[in-house]
Amino acid sequence: MVLSSLFYHLLAFFLHRQTSATTHVVLGQFKTCVILLGGFLLFGSNPGPTSIFGAITALVGMSFYTYLNLLSQQQSVKTSSRQASFSLPKSKLGKDNGGSDEINGDESV
């Protein structure tokens, strides 16, 4: 029991470092819904219709949040790839790299 709690908290710590706080809270609520619905489906517990309806509503909301989050990530990838395709590569002989503006006595464009 103690070992599973330790692993859960370590996983939550690393997950929190990789995702946003909102995602961390949504996953915590997902865990609660899975426990509630799992007890109802597997063991026949009776949490009441309000709790079941709330858990189902929460799962629908979490699915919608995940959909919007993935859509946002796809759009940011498309935007960054579009910007990368229109940008010109930087010269290796630029002033930032210690080079000069002139190459072999000619002025560079």
C-alpha positions in Angstrom: 0.0 0.0 0.0 2.8 2.4 0.9 4.8 1.5 -2.1 1.8 2.1 -4.5 1.3 5.5 -2.9 4.9 6.4 -3.4 4.8 5.4 -7.0 1.6 7.4 -7.5 3.1 10.5 -6.0 6.3 10.2 -8.0 4.3 9.7 -11.2 2.2 12.8 -10.3 5.3 14.8 -9.7 6.9 14.0 -13.0 3.6 14.4 -14.8 3.1 17.8 -13.3 6.6 18.9 -14.6 5.7 17.8 -18.1 2.1 19.2 -18.3 0.1 22.1 -17.1 -1.6 22.4 -13.7 -5.0 22.2 -15.4 -4.1 18.9 -17.0 -2.9 17.6 -13.6 -6.3 18.5 -12.0 -8.2 16.9 -14.9 -6.3 13.7 -14.5 -7.0 13.7 -10.8 -10.7 14.0 -11.5 -10.4 11.2 -14.1 -8.9 9.0 -11.4 -11.8 9.7 -9.1 -14.4 9.0 -11.8 -12.7 5.7 -12.7 -12.8 4.6 -9.1 -16.4 5.6 -8.7 -17.6 4.0 -11.9 -15.4 1.0 -11.4 -16.9 0.3 -8.0 -20.3 0.6 -9.5 -19.7 -1.7 -12.5 -17.4 -4.3 -10.9 -18.7 -4.5 -7.3 -22.3 -3.4 -7.7 -21.9 -0.5 -5.2 -24.7 2.0 -5.2 -23.2 5.6 -5.2 -26.5 7.0 -6.3 -27.8 8.4 -9.6 -26.5 11.9 -9.0 -22.9 10.6 -8.5 -23.1 8.4 -11.6 -24.5 11.3 -13.7 -21.7 13.6 -12.3 -19.0 11.1 -13.1 -20.3 10.6 -16.7 -20.6 14.4 -17.1 -17.0 14.8 -15.8 -15.7 12.2 -18.3 -17.5 14.0 -21.2 -15.9 17.3 -20.1 -12.5 15.7 -19.8 -12.8 14.2 -23.3 -13.8 17.6 -24.6 -10.8 19.3 -22.8 -8.4 16.7 -24.3 -9.9 17.2 -27.8 -9.4 21.0 -27.5 -5.9 20.6 -26.1 -4.8 18.3 -28.9 -6.4 20.6 -31.5 -4.5 23.5 -30.1 -1.2 21.5 -30.2 -1.8 20.5 -33.9 -2.5 24.1 -34.9 0.7 25.3 -33.2 2.7 22.6 -35.0 1.2 23.7 -38.3 1.9 27.3 -37.6 5.5 26.7 -36.6 6.1 24.5 -39.6 4.6 27.1 -41.9 6.8 29.8 -40.4 9.8 27.6 -40.7 9.2 27.0 -44.4 8.9 30.7 -45.1 12.0 31.7 -43.2 15.4 31.9 -44.8 18.3 30.0 -43.3 20.8 32.2 -41.4 24.3 32.6 -42.9 27.1 30.8 -41.0 29.3 33.8 -41.7 27.0 36.4 -40.1 28.1 38.9 -37.5 26.7 36.6 -34.7 29.2 33.9 -35.6 32.2 36.1 -35.7 32.2 36.5 -39.5 32.1 39.7 -41.5 29.6 41.0 -44.0 32.2 40.7 -46.8 33.1 37.4 -48.5 36.3 37.5 -50.6 36.2 41.3 -50.8 32.6 41.4 -52.1 29.7 42.7 -50.2 27.1 40.1 -49.2 23.4 40.7 -49.8 
